[in-house]
């Protein structure tokens, strides 16, 4: 029979903290890679054409994301077969090791073609580990949360994501302020990656005594593996999860990752100014996320998902237009608008992905459905945006891509049944 183990003596806050902190490391790493993509491109993919170096750096970013679906298969299976805690511990170790290794990796000028090859391998390892971390943590926290507060409490997993990006922005801003653009490009970009290793040790200490929410399936339960069962019986739910982030996921990587390079290289914003803008907009996301989770507990998830999808169809282009104006104020207004849309969706994501699937396949189904979108659509968004602009000559071309994805979001959730406040199956 299925073994379930929720540790009674543990503090009620322990699962929330232990589950959320891994997201800090996960998204801290991806944030700093995106923010320092221009420097990494020049050092590991040298070219006489700056656009070529930037495209190469974002291609490596996309490769890491492409590994996420594979990681979702691995860590989803581990979470359903051997328990959520074990899967989360393994993922954070792999994540921290890859981040730390980037900090000490020699450049192309030092070891030649081996440098980009090793960088790609490290990004693949990081992508594999990320494939199970976010959804595993979301499932873990949701399984510990009371049904009537599931949206609010599970939203702290996303709050950890925001915290990771804010921390990455802060470390980046301090590094740039202390060393200047030349110092950052030469060697200062390594400092944030090294700090990621320190964060990993902190997370490991916090997770050491985390209670289990689902101890895993015994051998007798596995007449059909979790992976086979989820593809056979729950493919519709996985499609709903993919639609859940079809708009918000790519939005984040276009607005907060791809645009960072645009602001610096085309509009000539300094790294410090870019980081400051991001800190403000990410702070807004941090405020909106728990509010969204709380309101969805009271009024349901579905109305908010549909409302944001409609708003995305209407507001994406004007916000993207403002994002590309040579004015700090206009760029900030654009990012605040996107921040509200993004925060509203992602405040409900952790609870929703847990509610759509039964316990025995929850980790597998959530990880596969979520990472299918994040790996294949969101992860390639910076690369695709760069290509679209180069191909069309229109800096606003990525906005039409986002509008299309807002439509996918709406279609996916138009007929979704409400499950907020109900016990998990």
C-alpha positions, 0 to 999 in steps of 0.5 A: 500500500502507499506509505504516507508520512507527515512528521507530527512533531515538526513545526508547521513552518518547517515544511514551508521553509524547507520547501521554499528555500531551494527555489532561492538557489534555483532561480538565483543561478538562472537569474545571474546567468541571464544578467551576465549573459553578455559577459559570458558570451564574450568570454566563452564564445568570442566573436567579432560580432557581439550579436553572435556571442550573445546568441551563443550565450543564450543558446547555452541558456536554452540548452540548460532549459531543454534539459529540464524535461529530462530532469522532470522525468528523473526527479518526478519518478524519484519523488513518487517512488522514494519520497519527496524529501530524497528527491529534493535533497539530490536536486539541490546538491546537483544544482549547487555543484554546477553553479559553483563550478561555473565560478571557477571555469576557465575561459575560451582564451585559457583552455580553448574550445573545452571552455564552452563545452564544459559550460554547456555540460554544467548548464545541462546538469543545472537544468536536470536538477531544476527539472524536479526542484520547483515542482517537487517543492510545490508538491511538498509544501501543498501536501503539508498545507491545510486545504483552505490555506493551500494557495497562500502557503504554497505561494511561498515556493514562488516567493522563494523564486522571487527571492532568488532573482532579487538576491541575484539582482542585488549581488549583481548590482553590488558587484557592478558598483564595486568593480564597474562594467570592465571589472564585471566583464573581466572577472567580477561575473564569477563572484555571484556564481561562487556565492551560489555555492554558499547558498547551497550549503545553507539550504542543505542545512535547512533541509537536513531535518525536513519532514516527509509528506509522502514516503513513496510507493512500495514495490507492491504498489508499482504494478505500473510505474508512476511515469507510465501511469501519468502518461496513460491516465493523466495526460490531460492534467499535464496539458493543463499544467503546461497551459498554466505557465505558457504565458507567464513562463516565457514572459519572465525570460523575455522581460527580465532576462532577454531585456537585460541585454537589450537595455544594456547593449542597445539603450546603453543603460548601465548594469547598475541601473538595469539591476535597480529597475529589476529589484523594484519590479521583482519586489512588486512580484514578491508582494503580488504572489502571496496576495494572489495565493490568498485571494485564490483560496477565497475566490478560486483559482480559475477566475484569476487565471482567466482574467490574467489571460485576457489582460495578457492579450490586451496589455502585452504589446503596449507594455512591451512598447514601453519596455523598449523606450530610452527612459528609465521611468517608462521601462519601470512602468512596463516592468511593473505591469508585467510584474502584476500579471506574472505575480498573479499567475505564479501566486497560484501555480504551486497549489494548482499543479498539486491539485490537478494530480493524485498523490501517487503520480503528483511529482511526476505529472507536475514536473513533466507538465510544468517543465515541458513548457518551461524547458521547450518554450520559456527556456528558448524565449531569450534565444527566439526573441533575439532571433526574431528581432534580428530577422524582422528588424522589429524590436517589438516582435517578441510581443506578438509571440507573448500574445500568442502564448496568452491565447494558449493560456486562455484556451488551456484554462477555459474549461478547467474545473475549480479545485481550490479548498478541496482535499488533495486526492 
